[in-house]
Amino acid sequence: MDVLLLSRWQFAITTTYHFLFIPLTLGLSLFIALLETYYVKTKKPWCLNLVHFLGTIFLISFSMGIVTGIVQEFHFGMNWSEYSRFMGDIFGAPLALEALTAFFLESTFLGIWMFGWKKLSPKLHCATIWIVAFSSNLSAFWILVANSFMQHPVGFIINHGRAEMTDFFALITNSYVFGQFAHTFFSGIVTSGILILAISAYKILNHSIAEKSFLQCMRFATVYTLIGLFAVMGTGHLQAKDVAHMQPMKLASMEALWETADPAPFALFASINTQAKKNTFELTVPSVLSFMVYNEPFGEIKGIRELQTQNEQQFGPGSYTPDVPGLFWSFRVMLLIGGILLLLALLSAFLLWKQKLTKSPLFLKLLICAVPLPFISNSVGWYISEAGRQPWIVVGLQKTAAAVSPNLTPIEVFITMIGFTLVYLALAGAAIYIAVRFIRQTPSAANDWRDK
């Protein structure tokens, strides 16, 4: 294997580890802020204990996000120095702002929240977790500003072979940012909501001494999850429309649409032959893809063959087609998981309404088993976003092959890739072990969770 392929694998592995914890951190911080606000209004002890309980899980996720995220920035200098040289003036600005306006704010007020329980008034203490929730999501916004430029470059000029920013306002108002950020934000709500539902189900299923508290927590989490699921579907639809106009090759590859069509169908299943550039078999629903893009059952969607020809004419010879089978099935895995999670959340709402949840052990076990699903969905969603723009690292400006560091050797990248993978695997294993042990052992005393 060459340096380029190994470097891509290394970045993909470390980023996937990192992104396992980010959506959970974003959504969990907001849920805890809402829960503590409810405590400030009601003064119910069980509510405060839930804040402490979920706060510990949040701290574990936050810590893992920080540890795995620090390495990401070093990658740009170690493995992608040509990218840093070409894009540093633009990419560095939102990363610097993320540290100055979000990360430092988040870290500072998280420390105050952790150690200020007996030193601050309830209202002031509640304000600190709201600042943490706001700054966590602000951090995600700045990162996605940088990433959105790579997907849809705006506000720049090319000067002496380097991209230089000419309009910072255009950078932060990039239309690609809003769809990407909204989808990420609501994905975090879904991820944290499902985890809270699963933890509550575990406590109820095992007849915890805090069963009533976790039953109430499940009511809150069910509403929270449903809001997130409906919103993530809506923002996903809006983002698909952006992709259709800004990255038509990504959309065509996600649908394995080889030939331009009007109206364009949505493929439920396809046997994809990338060598012949066709689907040997496919099961489609007519006009649905056109409707997704144009909100009406008509509208042209360009196919991969035509887009490949256009790119060759504009950028020169080469392959401009990404991993069609990978994108096609990743998108369908994401849709399938979204449907399963929506069904589970609706069933949870129905059983809670009928007051039959505690008498449904099979459903509670299904909720526990559903924990990996949002994390899988987040990972394949990330893959669609990043792999879909290949062979570009910055669409239309720099190819991934031109961005890799020129002085690396395959053995250097291979050793560090294996090292990062093993260390991250150990860290993830330790985080999961600590979290599971904490969930099983807490609470330990009934009086701590009594509603006075």
Stockholm file with secondary structure:
# STOCKHOLM 1.0

chainA/1-452         MDVLLLSRWQFAITTTYHFLFIPLTLGLSLFIALLETYYVKTKKPWCLNLVHFLGTIFLISFSMGIVTGIVQEFHFGMNWSEYSRFMGDIFGAPLALEALTAFFLESTFLGIWMFGWKKLSPKLHCATIWIVAFSSNLSAFWILVANSFMQHPVGFIINHGRAEMTDFFALITNSYVFGQFAHTFFSGIVTSGILILAISAYKILNHSIAEKSFLQCMRFATVYTLIGLFAVMGTGHLQAKDVAHMQPMKLASMEALWETADPAPFALFASINTQAKKNTFELTVPSVLSFMVYNEPFGEIKGIRELQTQNEQQFGPGSYTPDVPGLFWSFRVMLLIGGILLLLALLSAFLLWKQKLTKSPLFLKLLICAVPLPFISNSVGWYISEAGRQPWIVVGLQKTAAAVSPNLTPIEVFITMIGFTLVYLALAGAAIYIAVRFIRQTPSAANDWRDK
#=GR chainA/1-452 SS CCHHHHHHHHHHHHHHHHHHHHHHHHHHHHHHHHHHHHHHHHCCHHHHHHHHHHHHHHHHHHHHHHHHHHHHHHHHHHTCHHHHHHHHHHHHHHHHHIIIIIIHHHHHHHHHHHHCTTTSCHHHHHHHHHHHHHHHHHHHHHHHHHHHHHHSCCSEEEETTEEEESCHHHHHTCHHHHHHHHHHHHHHHHHHHHHHHHHHHHHHHTTCTTHHHHHHHHHHHHHHHHHHHHHHHHHHHHHHHHHHHHCHHHHHHHTTCCSCBSSCCEEEEEEEETTTTEEEEEEEETTHHHHHHHSSSCCCBCCHHHHHHHHHHHHCSSCCCCCHHHHHHHHHHHHHHHHHHHHHHHHHHHHHHTTCGGGCHHHHHHHHHTTHHHHHHHHHHHHHHHHTTTTEEETTTEEGGGTSCTTCCHHHHHHHHHHHHHHHHHHHHHHHHHHHHHHHHCCCCGGGGCCC
#=GC SS_cons         CCHHHHHHHHHHHHHHHHHHHHHHHHHHHHHHHHHHHHHHHHCCHHHHHHHHHHHHHHHHHHHHHHHHHHHHHHHHHHTCHHHHHHHHHHHHHHHHHIIIIIIHHHHHHHHHHHHCTTTSCHHHHHHHHHHHHHHHHHHHHHHHHHHHHHHSCCSEEEETTEEEESCHHHHHTCHHHHHHHHHHHHHHHHHHHHHHHHHHHHHHHTTCTTHHHHHHHHHHHHHHHHHHHHHHHHHHHHHHHHHHHHCHHHHHHHTTCCSCBSSCCEEEEEEEETTTTEEEEEEEETTHHHHHHHSSSCCCBCCHHHHHHHHHHHHCSSCCCCCHHHHHHHHHHHHHHHHHHHHHHHHHHHHHHTTCGGGCHHHHHHHHHTTHHHHHHHHHHHHHHHHTTTTEEETTTEEGGGTSCTTCCHHHHHHHHHHHHHHHHHHHHHHHHHHHHHHHHCCCCGGGGCCC
//
